[in-house]
């Protein structure tokens, strides 16, 4: 069985930056064990699988797998999927994806890049002592959680975010969370700086995480007193994105670069 395969650097303006994702177009769904095995073979933070739909609600059904498990929402692989679909049809301006847990997500052309609409996920204050200890950070301002599986640790300095060296084994034992460490940006930096750790899903650090900014955007727009800001995810690869709160939706803007096109041969 031959499956079209495209590897895309998402939230990137140049190759080898941002967050890589595999996008694979299927005619119909394979069993979950095979989808997970393909994601493990790709060995990227996310593999997005698309199946065309005929309904009016959406153009494709979309699912995402890390090398460890299926996830309920992934931003960068959604942006990458939009890039693949829209690059194949230059007349098409937007594409809609039906998902199993995050509703319908849309990617649209926006200048030289794309804008993507995700549901906002406002976190609520909650003590996270095990995670703070595993992160090994000082200057904690606030800790929050969202029930969809996001934990947020806010610290008082961007440098603390950049210098963090977590105990990944301890962080994984703290629960199946996307762990977000964040602070206001310093002078000359983006408005908000973050890093994202997901060892419970077999990813120690995610390079640029769209879904995490669906959590950060409602938090930071309230703290900053405005409806949009520029965010930097300070991973080794790095990435910048513009975040805007629009009612109950978060609009993220970023670019994509195709780095590999080919065929996956499934035995």
N, C-alpha and C positions, 0 to 999 in steps of 0.2 A: 504494500500500500504506500503510495506517494502522497505526502502532505506538503503543500506549499509552506515555506518557512521564511520569515523575515525577522532579522534582528535589528532593533531600533534603539538608539540612544534618546531617551525622552527627557524633557526639561533640559535640553541641550541646544547650543548653537553651533557646536563643532563635534566631530567624532571623538570618542573616548572621554567624553564628559557626560554629566547627567546620569541617568539610571537606565541600564540596558534591559530590554524586555524582548522576549520572543513572541511573535504573533503568528498563529497557525490557523488556517482556514480549513474547516471540516465540512463535509457534505451532510453529516449527521453525527450525533454524539457517540463517541466510544465509551466503553465502561470506565468508571472512575479510576480503577487500578491502572489502566493503560494510560490515562491522562496524567496521573501522578508519575508513572514511570518515564513518560516523555519529558515532563518537567525536570525530573532528576537527571535525565540524560542531557538536557539543555544546560542545567546547572547555572541558571540565572536566578536573580531574585524573584522574577515572575515569568511564567509563560501564560499568554492569553490565548484562549481557544474561542473561535467564532463559528457560529452556524447561521446561515442566512434564514431570515424569517419572511413570511409573506403578509403578515398582519400590518395594520395601519399604525399600531403603537410604536413599533421599532423595526429597524432594518436587519438587525442581527441579534442573536442571543450570545451572551458573553460570559465566560467563566475564567477564573484565574487560579493558577496553582504555583506555589513555591516548591522547592525540592522537598519540603516537609509535609505539605498539606494544602488543601483548597482554602482560599481566603474569601471572606464575604464582600470585600470591596478593595480594589487596587486602583489608584489614580494614574500612576505613570504608565502601566500597561494598557489602561483605557485610552490615554492620550496616544500611545504608540499604535493602538488598534485603529483609532481615528485617522492617524497619519497614513497607515497602510491603505485603508479604504479610500480616503480622499485623494491620495496620490495616484490611485488606479483610475480615477474618474475626475478629470480636471474641471468638469462642469458642475460637479456636486459641491455644495457649500457646507453641508452638515450631515452627520450620521448619528443615528440613535441606537443605543444598545440596551436590550432588555437583560436584566440581571436577576439572579434568584433571591438576593437579599438586600440590594441597594436601590431597587426600582429601575427606572429608565434613566440612563446617563447619556449626555449628548456631547459631541465634539464638533466644533465649527471652525472654519477658517477664520483667522484673525491676523490680518497683515501678513507678515512672513512666517507667522507661527499659527498657533491654535488656541482657542479657549475651550474650556471643559467645565461642565456643570455637574457638581456633586451635591448630595444632601448635606446640610450643615449638621455637625454633631457636637453640640455644646457640652463641654465636660463640667462636672460638678465637683466641688471640694471633697476630698477624701484622703485620709491618712494612708501613706504608702511606705511604711518604714522599711520593709524588706527590700523594696526597689531602690530607695534612697541609699541604703547601706551598700547594695550591690553596685550602684553607680559610683559610689565613693566620692561624692561631691559635697562641698560646703556651700554656704550662702543660699540655702533653699528658702525661697520666698513663699511658695505655695505648691501643694500637690493636689491633683485632680484625677478623675476617672470618668470614662464614658462606658456604659454597659455593653457597647458593641466590641469591647476589647482593647480600649486605648487607655494608657496611663500617662499622665503629664506631670513632669517635675520642672517647675519654674525656678531658676536661680537668678542671682542678682548681677551677674556679669557674663558677657559673651565669651570672655576668655575661659571661664569655667566650663562652658559648653565645648569649646574647641579642645581643651586639655583633658577632657574626661577619658579615663581608661577603665571601662567597666569590668567587673568580674562576671563574664558571660554565663558561666555555669550557675552562679547564684541568681543572676537575673532570670534565667530560664526557669529556675525552681520557684520564682516568685509568682508565676502564673502565665497563662497563654495570652500575653499582652503585646501590643505594639507600644513600646516604651519611648516616650518623646521627652527629650531634655531640651529646654528652650530658655532664651533670655532676650531682652531688648538688645538690639545691635549697638555697638560702640560708635564713636565718632568716625565718619567716613565709611561705615559699614551699611549693610541693609538694615531696614527697620527692625527686623526680627531674625534671630539666628537660632537654628535648631540642629539636633542630630537625632537619629531614630535607630533604635536597637530592637531586633526581633529574634533573639536566640531560640525562643520557644517554637519558631517556625523554621528553624535551621538556617537563619540569616543573622549573623552577629550584628552587622550594621548595614542598613539600607542606604544607598547613595542619595536618592532624592525621592521623597515619599508623598505622592499627591493626597492619599487618604489621610495622612497625618495632618495635612493642612486644612482638611475639612473639619478637624478638631481645633487646630490652632487659630483659624480665621475668626470664628465667633469669639474666642477668648481675647485675641490681641486687638481686634477692632474695638472691643469695649474698653480695653486698657489704654489704647492709643487715642481713643476718642474720634476715630474716623472709620469710613467704611472700606478702605483699601490700604494695602501696604506692600512693600517689597520684602520678600523673604529669601534668606540664604540657608540652604541645608549644608552644613560645614563638614561634609564627609571628605574622604580623600579625593574622590572624583569631583565632588562639588556640584552645585546647581543653584540657579536663581529662578524664582517665579514670582509673578504678581498675583496677589490674593485679594478677592473682593467679596464682601457679603452682600447678597441680594435677596432679602427676605429669608426664606428657609433654604436657600441655595448658596453654595460657595462656588465662585467662578475663579478658576485658576488659568493663568495664561503662561504658555511656554512653547519652545520650539522642539523639533524632532529631527534626527538625522538617521537615515538608513545606512547601516554598516555591512549587513550581509543579506543576500537574497539567494534562496536555493530550495532544495527539496529534502524533506526528512523521509527516510526510507524506513517504514515500519514493517518489521518481519511478519 
